[in-house]
Amino acid sequence: MPLNKDHKLPSLQSLAKKLAILYSTTTFSVLLIASGLLYWSVLDHLQKEHQSLLSAKIFELRQYFKDSSLLGETLYSLIDTEHHHSQATHSSAIHPGIPHHIFLRIFDEQGNLLIESSTPQPLPKSLSFPIVDPQDTHSISIIKVNPESDQLFLLGSAWASTVSGKHPRKVLIQALLKLSPDESLLTDFRHTLIAVLIFGVLASALTGFWVTRRGLRPLRQITKTIQNINVQQLNEQLNLEQWPKEIALLANAFNQMLTRLDQSFARLSQFSADLAHELRTPVNNLMGTAEVALSRERSPEEYREILESNIEECGRIARMIDELLFLARAENPKTEINRNIFPIENEFKVITEFYGMLASEQQVEICYQSNQIELYADPSLLRRVLSNLLSNALRYSKANGSITLTATYLADKAVKITITDTGEGIDEALLPHIFDRFFRADKSRQYDRQGSGLGLAIVKSIMDLHGGQVLISSKMGQGSQVNLIFPAPKSK
């Protein structure tokens, strides 16, 4: 379907949009991980600080009981003083202006309350302090509880030994730390992190879209330049200096594609012109002989000669069509060939015997050396290659000349077939075009009834089908040499 500038493309997603989404998704992931780690770090630090604070207070009281007998007003004064001291000095790790309220109370071994701190607000009745073994006066048990939805407490219990008169006694220390102020601040901290996360994602999406749009500006410019190129301007090249490095690689690849297209169009145009020229001559001959035959009455022998001439021209056209069809099939990348391993000597023998009579008429000697070489190729295509090369060699060979066919192995087990003749030779300036269709090195033989100008093009196509190479060298007046290189069979 022909394309033009107004041709509507199918609905496609914007590359800038895709990159912006990818950029924002990456930013969201990074910010989410960073925020999670930061929040976990703060929470872990607070928990450790709270436990350390409560443990230190219980340990301090245990030391007091261990060193002295604290009873009555003395014990109450200590507890009350410590409670007010904690309110004034123990502050939140993330908000120094908010004090911690440490509540303390002491029980005797029978569970009787000896003393407790005064509190501005009553504590929840459902609080359950951790249970500890009375025989263990070294451990401290701390738990975190949430008796009400809006309040959190850290509870600690420990037994301490004290002296009462001459007999030691034990007391149960219970300590309470209210965590609600810190939890409120943690909630605010979470909200702040979420706001930062949302803002960061939106900012990264907008920034990514803007940066991508700006970065793709050279691509839009190169698209406009490409849109202005048409069949008549295939030789024009994009200027690589004005593009960034990444875009310059694309522009360079596009320039190479333009060069290949320009060469292909040139070859196609030349081929069309050559084909028209090659067909025009036999068609004109057919028309000329027919007009001459109809110009007056003729004898049966004359009509026979005219028909024989026309049949010859028709045969030439048929051969040309067959060769063009073969070239079309050979250039199809899906074309398969039937390869197998066979001795080259048999093919050399058959082809030299076929051209032996024609060679003897031209006083040209044909010889071969097979060296017991086995080739992995399509036998029928090999015969066609050898036939075309021998036909060309005989056409341009002089009397008392010679044509030699040899086969040798290369280092990588590939096979090289060499056809050497002592003919007229080819000008070195014409060698790059020798495999072009309808190309003839000798312009004086532009119209040759024996050839169509497609023989060497067919040779090149057959070698391409085999994945091989065809190389030709020549010197004027000394002859030519053609090397056919067939790759070694692939090991299974």
Secondary structure, DSSP 4 states (H G I P E B T S, - for coil): ----TTPPPPP---HHHHHHHHHHHHHHHHHHHHHHHHHHHHHHHHHHHHHHHHHHHHHHHHHHHHHS---HHHHHHHHHHHHHHHHHH-B-SS-TTSB--EEEEEEETT--EEEE---SSPPPTT--PPP--TT-SS--EEEEEEEETTEEEEEEEEEEEEEETTEEEEEEEEEEEE-HHHHHHHHHHHHHHHHHHHHHHHHHHHHHHHHHHHHTHHHHHHHHHHHT--GGGTT----GGGS-HHHHHHHHHHHHHHHHHHHHHHHHHHHHHHHHHHHHHHHHHHHHHHHHHHHS---HHHHHHHHHHHHHHHHHHHHHHHHHHHHHHHT-TT-----EEEEHHHHHHHHHHHHHHHHHHTTEEEEEE-TT-EEEE-HHHHHHHHHHHHHHHHHTPPTTEEEEEEEEE-TTS-EEEEEEE-S----GGGGGGTTSTT--S-GGGSS-TT--S-HHHHHHHHHHHTT-EEEEEEETTTEEEEEEEEPPPPP-
